[in-house]
Amino acid sequence: MKINLASSSLNPSTVGKGFPLKRGSTLLYAGDFNNDDKSDILRQERGRWDNDSSLTAQVVLSEGDGNFNPITLPEKFVLKGDFTNLYIGDFNGDDRDDILRQEKGGWDNDDSLTAQVLLSQGDGNFTRIFLPEGLKLKGDLTNLYIGDFDGDGQSDVLRQERGIWGNDDRTTAQILLSQGDGNFNPITLPEDFALKGDFTNVYIGDFNGDGRDDVLRQEKGSWDDDDRMTAHVLLSRGDGNFTRITLPESFELKGDFTNLYVGDFNGDGADDVLRQEKGSWDDNDMGTAHVLKSQGNGNFTRIPLPESFELKGDLTNLYVEDLNGDGLDEILVQKKHPFGDRSRTLRLLRSDNGENFTEHLLPSELQVNGDGGKLYIADYDGNGKNNDILVQSFANEALLYNVDFQPVLNPVLNTDDYAALKALYTSTSGENWQNNFGWEFGSDIPPLRSVVSNWYGVTVKGDRVTAINLPSNSLSGTLPSELGSLGKLQQLDLDGNSLSGTIPSELDSLSNLQILSLENPPYVETQIPDYEAVPGEDFSVNVSAHFGDINDNITSYSAEGLPNGLTINSDSGAIGGTLTVTEGTFTVTVTASDDAGGEVEDEFNIEVRPLLDASDYAALLALYNSTGGESWQTHTGWDVTSETPPPADVVSNWHGVTVRGDRVTAIELNENDLSGMLPSELGSLSNLQEIDLRNNSLSGTLPYELVSLSNLQKLDLSRNYSLSGTLPYEYGSLSNLQEIDL
């Protein structure tokens, strides 16, 4: 692998004019104290080595070009390094780093000023907050560690009691959760976590990638006679409590013999551990160094590093940083050569997957051995990469190198993640997305992660997808279950699309998911069918089943165009009432709305159709059955199988029948092979105006009940030669009868 160096790397800037940075006399801390995305320097004078109080502490603000602006902090802050420990963190979540000051201990006779938080004002000045003495934060009795243990963006504090000075086990360790104003809420950890500082080392990292810092506990060594609980991980639950997972003894993590470093070597969002054997205490080189690759659940896979890397702790200093901004931490190895040794002392170890590391030498111009220079690695120029190396030596001034570590390792995307992206693209009509730049699945083999990193809306770290952001991008369809295999996914934002179906249950397994945004408008699951209704009768239908919402949060329904007498229940989607219109076709538009303001419409028709009068239907049935309807020459439309009357307009299409409103007004079945007797039920056709049954084979007598047909105008039964009897005189009362032919 080739490491490309910017030309500026060979011409370091000189830092420290006006603010001495001499190693041994000053302590340095890196932090972004003004939220300009450039690392600044906190300079702390050690203490009694001079006779004045000037320059006790300074914040040195980076200007981004190798120059710095020193701002001297007030002497009343009492920040001399002989007497105080300093810690950097963003304790109020304003994206500006602050300072926690811890008094070292028993050198004074009072408990005042034991601990303070200095909240950054953003201009190099700070607001001092005194912490309660009851927190017991004296530096000779407690160790402090900074981390965001509840994932709220505010730095918290782990307080570790140093050890055997107390007669009880109370408050051996506590988590101080930041309240965002410089104050803290203490939560005492269980005593069986065995966190006394005399016996254990503590390391902070997010070992399961859930956005909350966890704790790695390392037993210091040989003070006990067993190997139980040599090391364990305390996974944060987010409320100041932790779940303990004991690591295998085979990892050989005793603190007397090993140094540990935390970093994400495969870019999956879960921190790994680098184990460095301290030195020459054994006679072999087995297990000199190895990486414990996080499995994301508090367990680790051990990856031995080659002995040729020469990583023994008595010979090398190690620095773990993401030097090129690619999301993968590298290991910078500095030899502890005797002062003045100018041989190649800086090497770089890097990996694309946390398993296969390769070694690379840095140019001689950058070489400085561990005895001659201490390295402070940060992003002093604000380019988003921790590729600036400040070398603090025993001179008053320091050298600042800017090194362009180009990311050249390029693993392929995880196979399961590739399959999940393909399933998402396919199931949501990816070809119709508003922006589908880069999304290409021409091969079954996953592409390089650098390729997928350029896909619209996809974020990749290492070989895993960590974020999918496709809001308002015209996705339509359902979410695939394969999304559940995106084990390192932290963010899924698909708001404002047209997704349907349900949220796959497989998403419940995404333990690293922090943001899930699926606000999509309701959708039409099935079209509402058309309905028929009868005037004056009750009508009821519920349309809610025809709508869906991926978040199941439809809150209201409305309808326009309903016929008079019908209303819709806005909560349930039920349409009901008694129709007051007589007939007509009504186009109804139903709108379903969710609680986010999304809505969808669907249309259907309600056709109001009066049924044929029941007595008229009975008369037609009787006529059909008594005159051999099945044998008629033409009986188109005559469906007499129903016990209830059909719609009047249906009967109007029966051969030979005329209907007005819901009543029969004419029966014209001449020359149609009717045979048999006319039924008496014809007398109930009170609106009948015409009967034309000539040229058939009717027999028997004319029903007497026909005399009640007061609206009858024409009666033609001629050429039915088997009809017999005389015409009752009551027919003379049919005042509207104008034509009769028997």
C-alpha positions, 0 to 999 in steps of 0.5 A: 500500500502507498501512503500519499503525503501532502507537500506541507507534511515535509514543512512542519509548522512551529507552534508555541510562540508566546505559549511555551509547550516544553515537554515536562513543564506543560501538559497538553489536551486537545478539544474543539472549544469554540465549535469551529470543527478545528481541534484546539489545545488546552495548555496546562502549566505543571506547577511549582517549577516557576515562581509566578502564576502567569500562563498557568493555563491557556486555551490555544484556539486553532486558526486552521492554517498552523497558527494558533491564538492563545487565550490565558485563563483566569488564575482563580481557576487554579489549574496548575498541573501539580495540583489538578487533573483536567478532563475534556468533554462536552458536558452541556451538549452544545458542541463545544468542548468543556473542561472538568477540573479535579483537585489532586488531593490532600495537599490542602486542608479544605474541601473547597474547589475539589472539582469544577466544570468550566463550560466553554463560552465559545470564544476561549472563555469559560463559565465556572460551575462548582460541583458538590463536595458530596460527589467526592472527586478528590484526585488522590482518591478517585480516577475519572473517565469521560464518556456519553453513557446515556447517548444524549450528546452530553459527556458524563463521568465515570468515578472510580474509587482508587482502592483500599483507603476506605473501610467500606465498599460504598460508592466504589464506582459511580456514573455521574450523568450530565444534566446539561448545565454543568451539574451531574446526577450520581448513580452508584454501580454494583459492588460486584462489578469490582471496579476499585482503582487499585486493582482495575484499569478502566477503558471507555468505548462504544463496544456494541455500536448503539451510540452509548459508551460502555466500560471495559474493566481490566484486572490489574494483575497478580494480586489475587490467586485466580483468573476469574473476572480478569476482564469484562465489558459493562454494556450501558443500558442508557440509564446509568446502569450496565450489563456485565459480560465476562471475557474469556481468560484465554484473552490474557488481559491481566493489567500487569502484563498488557496495555489496552487501546480502544478503536474501531478497526473495521469501521462497523460502528462498534469499538474493538480492543487492541491488546499490547503485551507490556514487554519482556516478562515472558520468554516468548513472543506468543500473543505479543499483540492482538485485536479483539474484534467486537461482535457487537454484543459485548463479545469479541473475536481474537485476531493475533497480529504478526510478531514481525510488527514488534509491538511489545509495550516496553519498546513502543508507544501506540496511538489509535486514530482514524488518520484519513477520515474513512471511518476505520481507525489505524494504529500509529506505532512509535518506537521508544528509542534512546533520545537522539536516535533518528532511525525510522521510529514511526510506523502505521498499521491499518486494516480494512476489516479489523483482521488483516493488518499491513505495516507501512513506514512513514518518511524520515522527515516525520520520524521522532522517537518516543523518548524525544517527542510526545505525539498529540494527534487531532484535526487542527486544520478542520478537514475532518481527518485526525491527520495532524500530528503535534510533536511535543519535545523538550524545546519550548516550541512544538512541531505540527505536521499535516500528513495526507494519509490517503485511504487506499484499502477498499473492502467489498460491501458485506454480502448481507448488506448488499442483498438488503440494498438490492431488496429495498431497490426492487421492492420499492420501484427503485427505477422510478425513484426521484434520485437513484444515483449509483444504485446498480445491481448488475452483479451478484458479487458485492461492489467495493464499499467506496462504490456503495459510499457514493450511492445516493442516500447510503452511508458506509463504514468499513464494509457495513451500511450504517445509514439509509436516507431516502426521504421524499424520493418517490419510493413506492411499494413495501419494505423488504424483510431483508432490511433486518440483516443490516446489522450495523444500521444506525439510521433509516429515514424513508419519510415522505414516500409512498410506502405501503404494507407493514413495517417488517418485524425483522427490523426489531433485530437491528440493535444498533438502530438509533433513528427510524423515520417512516412517516408516509401518507396513507395508501389505498390498499384495495379499491372501494367497490361500487354499491347499490342502495334503495331509497328509504332503506338503511345503508351501511358500509365501512371503508376503513379496510380499503386504506392502509398506513405503514405506521398504522396511524390513520386518524380520520376519514371524510367523504364528499358526494354522499347522497342525502341521508348518509354520513361518514364516521370520521373515526371509524370510516363507517358510512351509514344512514337512511337514503332520502333520495329516490334515485341517481348515481352518486360519486363519493370521494373518501379521504383518509388522513394520518396524524402527520397530515398525510392523506389519500383519496379513493372514489366509488359510486353509490347507485340509488335504485328503487326496488320493484314494488313487491306486489308487482313482483309477485304478480310477474312471478305468478304470470311466469309460473302459470303460463309456462315461462320457461317455454316462452319463445322469448323470456330475456331478463326474466330472473324469477329465482329471488324471493325479494324484488329486484331493482325496478330498472332491472325489471324494465329490461325484462322482455315485454315489461314496462316499468315507471318508478317502481311499478309495472305499467305495461305487459306486452307478450303477444305471440310468445307461446304463453300457455295456461291460465292467467293468475289472479295476482295480475289484479295487484298491478294497480299501475298497469295501463296495458296488457297485450297477450294476443296470439298465445295459447292461454286458457281458462277464464279471465281473472275477476281481479282484473276489474281492480286495474283502474289505470288499465287503458288497453286489454288485448287477449285476442286469438287465445282460442282456449279462453272461455267464459263471459266478461264480468259486468264490473269491467264496465267500471274501468273508466280509463279502458279505451281498447279491449279485444278478447 
